[in-house]
């Protein structure tokens, strides 16, 4: 993909498309309203928003809520086996998602920065 066409809107839409409408990431269930890419969110699917092109390499902060992974103290500790295992699985799933997407030529890698409690209603 052309780096000029990779932006937060395209990353958002690739993630949405590759996770069955923001519902599953591998074995994990996702809150469909929880996805944000660099602050960008679409409460309902939209096809009319024009992406903002960018020319330089960039990072994206993609956040979402996993609904079937209970938050525990161990998930708050990056040195715990549970944190490392969950992070490894999520990185694997996200790497596969973006490497099989329209932005695959611009994608490099991803990492888990943290797990935090979510307020799901």
Secondary structure, 3 states (H helix, E strand, C coil): CCHHHCCHHHHHHHHHHHCCCCCEECCEEECCCCCEECCECCCCCCCCCCCCCCCCCCCCCEECCECCCCCCHHHHCCCCHHHHHHHHHHHHHHHHHHHCCCCCCCCCCCCCCCCCCCCCC
